[in-house]
């Protein structure tokens, strides 16, 4: 009887030991959440190219802890092309590596409306076309007959124009080069504690370059920060969306700025009123010495939406993204919102700065709604 008891005990111990070992040796899947969201529930489209471009604009994919190449994305259209289902899943060979914690957000449906009567809305583009007459080129697109350029030429006339055009081997085209010097450049001979070299749209610009309430606008551009780029601990702005009119006009709604730190950061800052806060940030290192493409989509209004994506041009890797589907993007008594691009930085810690040459290319502004 005793021997039988010990045999059973040994068997139970052996089975438990093997089971434990098997569990411990099994690879553990990583908990993460992949998802797809849409900026709009409806798309009006003209032809296949227009539809695919608009889908690319409105859809945002989140890969969680996975890599993009470990996932698969699909677009499934119904028979009469009145709806498309966008979905994301792990590729078959990676499904054991990850555990999707929320599969309910892995697909989204968009209603499609074919429009055969109205032409495709074309965006306004500003592209470099070669050295010479750079200011005239910018003006001809952003504010014909007026002056959409804010440069430090007035206090640094011996240098000449602070924006010119150069050929870039990586993009294989001409691009805009914005210069800023720690001395003697300032802010248009008006402010001397900061420096500004920016282009903008403004009150003298065509209406389709100004954001108004209940309108959705897509802003796109490319930029490159050269090796050794130095940031201020105060601010070094590269892009702003500023409202005009009302008591809050002095504070940008959105700002992309770099900031000195350990490490240096790229910050996205937002202000509903007159108090601006950082809503997203990332290490600046991966953004240096490489061409970047920015897509920024904003619905202007008190029930607005906002999303931005920055990806590396060479491999389409997304380095930064942020979205908010319920955010206030309109100020009381505002007349319109204007975009600005360039370099605008504080001189309060000039010892942290150097002369810079920031490259920009392929600006576009498109009203999609």
N, C-alpha and C positions, 0 to 999 in steps of 0.2 A: 504493500500500500504506500509506504514511504517512497519507494523507488519510483512508483508511478507519479506521485505528487511532484517529486523533484524533476522528472522528465517533462511534465506539463509546465512547471515553472521555468525550466531552461528554455523550452520552446517559446513561451510567452516573452521572455527576456530577449531571445534571439530575434523574434519577429519585430518587437518594439525597437530594438537597436538598429535593425536594417531599415525600418520605416523612418526612423529619425535621421539616419545617414542619408537615405534617399531624399528626404525633404531638404536637408541642409545642403546637399549637392546640387539641387535643382536651381537653375538660373531664375532669378527673381525679375519679374516684369516691372517696368517703371511706370508709376502712376502719373498721368498727365492729361491735359485737356486740349484736344485739337478741335477747331471749329471753323465755320465759314459764316460771315455776316454780309448783308447787303445794305448799301447806303440808300437804296431806293427800292420800293415794292413794285414799281412799274417802269418799263422802258419803252419809249416810242422810238422806232427804228425805221431806217430807209432801206438799207440793203445789208448783206451779210457782213461786209467789212465794218459798217457802222454799228451793227449789233454787237459784234465781237469786241470792238473797241469800247463800247459803252459798258459791256459786261466786265471787261478788265478794269474799268474805272470804278464801278460801283461795288465790286466784290472785294472783300478783305479776308485773307486766310490767316489763321493762327495755328502755328505748329507745336505750341507747347514746348515740352522738353525734347521733342523729336527734331530731326533735320528735315528740311523741305524735301530732299530727294528720297526720304523714307516714307513719304506720303504720296497718295495719288488723288488728283482732282478730276472731277467729271462734270460735264454739262449735258443734261438729258432734256431734249426738246420734245414736246408732245407733237402729235401728227400735224396739226394745223399751225404750229409755231405761235401759239398764243400764250405759252407758258414754258419756262425753263426751270429745271431743278438743278441747282449747283450743290455738289457734295464733296466731302473730303473723307478719306479713310487711310489707314496704314496700308502700305504695300504688303502683299501676302507674306513675303519673307521677313517682315518686321512685326507681324501681328502678335507674336509671342514675346517680343521685347518690350511692348508697351501695353498698359491698361488704360483705356480711355475712360476717364472718370465721369464724363458727361456726354454720352453719344447723342443726346437729344438736339445738340446744336451743330450736328455734322452735316446738315443740309438746310437749304433755304430755297423758297420758290419765288419767282419773279414773274409778274404778268407782262406779256409782250404785246405791244400795239403797233401794227404795221401802218406807216404813214407814207402814202405814195404821192401826196399832193405837195407837201412842204419840203423844201430843200434842206440838206443837212446844215446844221448850224456850224459855221466855221469859226475856229478860234483866231485870235489876233496873235501873230508871231513876231518876235524880234530876234533876228539872227545876224551875227557878224558876217560881213561880206568882204573883208579885206582892209588893209591899212588906209587911213585917210578919211576925213569927214565923219568921224565916229559920232560926235555930238549931233551932227545933222541927221544921221541915220536913226539914232535913238529918238530924237525929237519927231521925226517923220512918222514914227509908229505910235509913240506914247502921247504926244500932244502936238500935232502939226501946227507950226506957226508960233508955238509958245516955248516954254522952257521947263521940261520935266527932269532936269539934271541939277543935282546939288553937290558941287565939287569944291575943293579947297584951292582952286586956281588963284583966287584974288590975293592971297598972301604968299603965293609961291609961283609967281609968273615965270621965273627963270626956268622952272621945270617944264612948263607947258601943260598940255591937257593931261588930266589925271585919269582919264579912261581912253584906252586905245584898243586896237585889234591886232592880234598876233595869230600865227598859224600854230595849231596844236597837233602834234604827231599822233597822240593817242586817239583823239576823236577824228583825225584826218580832215579837219576843217578849221576855219578861222573862229576865234573866240574873243570875248571881251576881257581885257585886263584892267582891273581897278587898282590904282596905286594909292598908298597912304604912307606918309612919312612922319616919324615921331616929332620932327621939327623941320620946317616951321608950319606945317599944315594945321588948320583949325576948322571950325564949323562956319564956313562962308563969311568969315570976318565978322561974325555976330557973337558966337560963343567961343571962348578961348580955353575952357577946361575940357574940351572934347574935340573930336575930329569926325568929319562926315564926308563920305564920297558915295553917294547913292543916286539911283534913278527911281522914278516913281510915276504913277498916274495921279492926276489931280483934277481940280475943277475945270481946267481948260482941255481935258482929255475927252475923246469920244465917249458917249454914254455906255457903250458896251465894254469899256475898260474900268468902269466904276461899279462896285457892288452895292446893290440897293436891297431894301427889306423884302423878304420872301423870295429872293433870288438865290439860285445855286450856281457857284462859280468854281471852275477848276483852274488852278494855277500850277504851271509846270516850269521847271528850269533845271539847269545843271550848274554845278560849281566845283571848284577844286581849291583846297588850302594847301599851299606848297610846304615842302619839307621844312621843319623848323618853325612853323607858324606859332606865334606867341599870343596868348590871351591876357586880357586885363582881369584882375580880381574884381573889378567893378562891372563893366559890361563891354562886350565886343559884338555888336549886332550885325547879323548877316541878312536878315529879312524881317519885315514888319507888315502887319495889316492894321491900318490906322483909320478910325472913324473921323469924319469931318462934320463939325456942327455940334452944338450942345456943350454943356459944361465939362464933359469928360473927354474932349477931343485930344487933349495933350497926352493921354495914356494909350499906347497901342493895345489893341485887343489881343493879338498874338505876336510873339517875338521869338525868332530863333537866334540864340546868342551863345557864344563860347565864353567860358570862364576859367581863369587860372585856379588850379587846385592840385590835390594829390590823389588821383591824377586830374588833369584838365578835363572839363566836361562840356558836352553840347547840351543845352537846355532849351526846352520848349516852355515859354511862359505865357500865361493867360491872365487877363484882367476883365472881370465883369463890369467893374466900376473904375475907381482910381487906385486900386490896390492890386498889383501884379504878383502872381505866385508861379512857381515852377510846377508844372503838371506832369512833366516827364523829363528824364535826363539819361545820358549814357556817357561812357568814357569817350573822349574825343580822339584817342589814338587811332582807331581804325578809319577815321575820316580824313586823316592827313595824307597828302601826296597821292590821292586817287580821285578820279572823276566820280561825282555823285549825281544822281538824278532824283529830283524831288517832285512828288505829286501831292498837292494840297487841295482838298475839296471842302468847301464851306457852304452851308446854307445860312444866309443871313436872316436873322429874325430872333424874337424872344423865345421861340421854340426852335432853336437852330440845331444844326449838326456840324461836326468837324472831324476830319481825318487827315493825317499826313503820313507819308511813307518816304523814306530816303533809302535808296538802294545804290549799290556799287555798279557803275556802268559796265565794267569789264566782265562781270559774271552774274549780274542781276541779283546778287545776294542782298537781302534786306538787312540794313544795319540799324534802322530806327523806325518805329511806327507807333502811332497813337490815334485813338478815335474816341469820340464822345457823341452819342446819339441823342443827347438831350442837354443842350447847353445854350446859354443866352449869348447871342452874337449880334445884338443890336442895342445901341444906347439911346436914351431919350433925346429927342430933338436932333438926332443924327440926320445928315443929308445923304451921305454915301460913305463907303469904305474904300480906301485906296491901298494898293500894295506898294512896297518899297524893297529894293534890293541893293546890296553893296556892302560897304564896311563903315560902321559908325561906332566909335569907341571912346571910352573915357580916358582922359589924360591924368586922372588923379594919382595913378601909379605908373607914370611914364617909364620908369626904370624897368618895368616888366615887359615892355613892348619893343618892337623893332620895326623898321620899314617893311611893309608888306606889299605883295602883289597877289591879289585874289582874282581867280579866273571865274568867269560866268559864261554861260552859253544857252542858246535855245529857250528863251523866255516865251511862254504862251499864256494867254488868258482866254478862257472859253466859258461862256454862259450856257449851261445845259438845261436850265429850267426857268 
